Structure formats: structure tokens, C-alpha cells
Amino acid sequence: MNRAITLSIVDQGILSAQSIVVSLLLIRFTDAEAVGRFALAMSAFFLVLTAQNALVGTPLMTRVFGRSAREQAAILGVVCGFDLWIVAAGALASAAVLAMIGFDTVLIASALGLVVSGLVRELARSVAIATGDMRACLATDAGAVAVSAPALAMLWGHVAPEAACLLAMAAGNAAGVALFGPRLHIAARRMAEAARGYRAYFDFTRWSLVAAIADEIQNRSVLFLVEALRGIAATGIIQVGRLVISPLSLVAMAWGKVTMPRMAAHVRNGERARAVAIMAASMGLIASLVIVYCVPLYFGWSLLEEHLFRGRYPGISSIVLGWVVFSLVAEPLRPLAWLFIAMERLRELALVTMTSAAGALVLTLGLALPVPLHAVLLALALVQVAFAVMLARLAFARTHLREVAT
């Protein structure tokens, strides 16, 4: 466990560094509209990634770790084979959405490269983590970052900056998986067989999919609604603020990949107290990380405004403050949802997430009124508080969790 945590911290550092570098390049050398286009392309990818994590990641994170090699191979053969359908459907859906928004051909092709390669890389990471091979996960991510850096240098200036970033990340993803990724147990000729075998998992994962989609609506609908109600430049300003604190969500999600399989294994073995302890420790760790990250951000803000933003993003300080407040609330609450996933109480998680997503949509539509952009971020933070309260009450309403907590 300690070795896995150490490798996970290194891996998270690599992912965060890449995110920060890409963010700084876009903020420093482009404008709000370019950042907005990049944000929409990334949002399309994350929407598909959400479906993959629900339908493929959930069974990998909860059903594989701690089982025999034979049992692991049987699960991986079905679940990873089914993932090919998700990759194909996700690519088609992303292309359709981005074409409707008005992206040009080069940008759509760049985004598709990221979608396909990114989904395969995430599958490789999930397989490595679920089977306890954090070394393969770290090698895959390190290889991806090592290739994407020179790829970005070669592409910069030849295509639009946002397209260069997307293509470079796609090249890195493909290289990382090809060179260092674990065996993925997939074969195109067995797609139909995998789909038939996956039926045994669908009753379990369908509620995970509903919860994941609702969570994406709750957290990412703001970008598409801002684009529709305020224009692409406003979307870019919102995303610039989000990019400043984006490493926090990356680290939190990566931490969840490591801890969730172990929480699920404890629950499966009747050790719910240990699963709850991991949840509590994770909440404290993530909250501490958010605070540690925000302290130098606060004291160095004047330097960022002078040398990075340079007056090109009006109102950016209030937007970043809004995202900081949102992160202080939302990120430390993630482990509570992980516990529900580990206990396979996905229907309850989905219903609560749908309720909070509906509230988030209603509040985001308030941008149709003459209110400042940062107001909707503060409102979304309140939605996260309500989400946590509903989830916590539901969790501790069950006698066995009350007993565990005491």
C-alpha cells in the first residue's frame, strides 16, 4: 500500500505538471477565444471519459483488485473488450458536438485524436491500478508526458495553439500506452462477444453511468451554457480561471483511482470500518492539498496578473476566487462518493447526483440575467454543499455505517 501511494504521488505530480504547463502556455500566448475553444474540446473529451469511467472504470475499480489472476483475466477480457464500443461511440459523438459548435476540420480532428488516445490511455491506467501495477501506470503517464512535450514544440506555430496542445497530448497518450502500458485484453474481433458478456455488469454499472453523467452536468454544463448565453470569449475567461486550479481536480481524481479499489476490497471482505477510515483520511488529505495550493496562489497573485494575464482577461481575479471557493468545497467531498461506489450503492448515488445536477443547471441558467460570471461559481459551490449533506445523511441513515462510524 505504501509503495502504491508513493508511486501514485509521483504520478499525480507528473499529471499536474503537464496540466500547469499547458495552462500557462494557453493563458500566456493566446486569447480568451482560443482558451474557450480548447475548453470546449476538453469538455467533450471529459464527457466521454465520464461514460467510460462509469461503464468500464467502475467494474475495474470495484471488482478486480484482490482477486485471483484467473478471476482478474475473466473480468478484464469482458470489460476491456466492451470499452472498444465506448471509444467508437465517443469519437462519433464528440465529432458531432464539436461540428455543431462550429469547430473547423483541423480542430475537430485534433480533438478526436485526443478523445480516442485519451480513452485508451485511461483504460490502460485503470487496468494497471486495478491489478495493483502502479509502476505500469506511472510509466504510461511519464512516457505520455515525455513524448507530448517535444510534440508540442514541433507543432507550435504550424497549427492553432489549441489544436497543437490537443495533438501533442494525443501523440503522448498513444506513445505512452504503446511503449509502457499494461496488457489491455482487447481484440476488435471479439467486440460482439464482449458486448454479450458485459450484460452481466450492466445492471450494476447503469446507475454508475447515470450518476457520472449527472455529475458532469453539475460540474461542466457551466462551460456550454456560458458559451450559449455569453459567447466563446466568456467561456474562455471561465476556463482560464478553472485552468489555474485544475491540478487540484487531477490529483483528487488520481487519488481516487488508487484508494477506491482498496475501499471496495475492504467492503467486499466485510471490513467497512477500514473503508470509512480511508474515506475520512482522503477527505482530510485533499482538503489540506487545496489549502496548501491556494496559499502561494494568494500571495503570488499580483505577479500572475502582471506577467501571465496582462489585463487580457477582464474580471479574472473574481473568476479564480469563485473557482477556489468551489474547489475548497467540491474536491474534499469526492471521497464520500467513492465510498458509495465501493459499497456498490450506485442507485442512491445517482439519485442524489441527479438532484444536485438539476439545481446546478437552474442556477447556471441565471447567467441569462445581468449577473457577474463569478456569481454562478459561488452558487455551484452551494450546490456542492447541498449534495454532500444529502449524501452524508443517506450514508449514515444505514445502521451498518452508523456502527462503523462509532
ZIRA-V309102 format. One record per backbone hydrogen bond with DSSP energy under -1.0 kcal/mol. CO is the residue of the C=O (numbers start at 1). NH is the residue of the N-H. If there is no record, write none. Layout:
<<CO,NH> <CO,NH>>
//
This chain:
<<1,5> <2,6> <3,7> <4,8> <5,9> <6,10> <7,11> <8,12> <9,13> <10,14> <11,15> <12,16> <13,17> <14,18> <15,19> <16,20> <17,21> <18,22> <19,23> <20,24> <21,25> <22,26> <23,27> <24,28> <25,29> <26,30> <31,35> <32,36> <33,37> <34,38> <35,39> <36,40> <37,41> <38,42> <39,43> <40,44> <41,45> <42,46> <43,47> <44,48> <45,49> <46,50> <47,51> <48,52> <49,53> <50,54> <51,55> <52,56> <52,57> <53,58> <56,60> <57,61> <58,62> <59,63> <64,67> <68,72> <69,73> <70,74> <71,75> <72,76> <73,77> <74,78> <75,79> <76,80> <78,82> <79,83> <81,84> <82,85> <82,86> <83,87> <84,88> <85,89> <86,90> <87,91> <88,92> <89,93> <90,94> <91,95> <92,96> <93,97> <94,98> <95,99> <96,100> <97,101> <98,102> <98,103> <104,108> <105,109> <106,110> <107,111> <108,112> <109,113> <110,114> <111,115> <112,116> <113,117> <114,118> <115,119> <116,120> <117,121> <118,122> <119,123> <120,124> <121,125> <122,126> <123,127> <124,128> <125,129> <126,130> <127,131> <128,133> <129,132> <133,137> <134,138> <135,139> <136,140> <137,141> <138,142> <139,143> <140,144> <141,145> <142,146> <143,147> <144,148> <145,149> <147,151> <148,152> <149,153> <150,154> <151,155> <152,156> <155,158> <155,159> <160,164> <161,165> <162,166> <163,167> <164,168> <165,169> <166,170> <167,171> <168,172> <169,173> <170,174> <171,175> <172,176> <173,177> <174,178> <175,179> <176,180> <177,181> <187,190> <188,191> <190,194> <191,195> <192,196> <193,197> <194,198> <197,200> <198,201> <198,202> <201,205> <202,206> <205,209> <206,210> <207,211> <208,212> <209,213> <210,214> <211,215> <212,216> <213,217> <214,218> <215,219> <216,220> <217,221> <220,223> <221,225> <222,226> <223,227> <224,228> <225,229> <226,230> <226,231> <231,235> <232,236> <233,237> <234,238> <235,239> <236,240> <237,241> <238,242> <239,243> <240,244> <245,248> <246,250> <247,251> <248,252> <249,253> <250,254> <251,255> <252,256> <253,257> <254,258> <255,259> <256,260> <259,263> <260,264> <261,265> <262,266> <263,267> <264,268> <265,269> <266,271> <267,270> <271,275> <272,276> <273,277> <274,278> <275,279> <276,280> <277,281> <278,282> <279,283> <280,284> <281,285> <282,286> <283,287> <284,288> <285,289> <286,290> <287,291> <288,292> <289,293> <290,294> <291,295> <294,298> <295,299> <296,300> <300,304> <301,305> <302,306> <303,307> <304,308> <304,309> <305,310> <309,312> <313,316> <315,319> <316,320> <317,321> <318,322> <319,323> <320,324> <321,325> <322,326> <323,327> <324,328> <325,329> <326,330> <327,331> <331,334> <333,336> <334,337> <334,338> <335,339> <336,340> <337,341> <338,342> <339,343> <340,345> <341,344> <345,349> <346,350> <347,351> <348,352> <349,353> <350,354> <351,355> <352,356> <353,357> <354,358> <355,359> <356,360> <357,361> <358,362> <359,363> <360,364> <361,365> <363,366> <364,367> <365,368> <366,369> <369,371> <372,375> <374,378> <375,379> <376,380> <377,381> <378,382> <379,383> <380,384> <381,385> <382,386> <383,387> <384,388> <385,389> <386,390> <387,391> <388,392> <389,393> <390,394> <391,395> <392,396> <395,398> <398,402> <399,403> <400,404> <401,405> <402,406>>
//
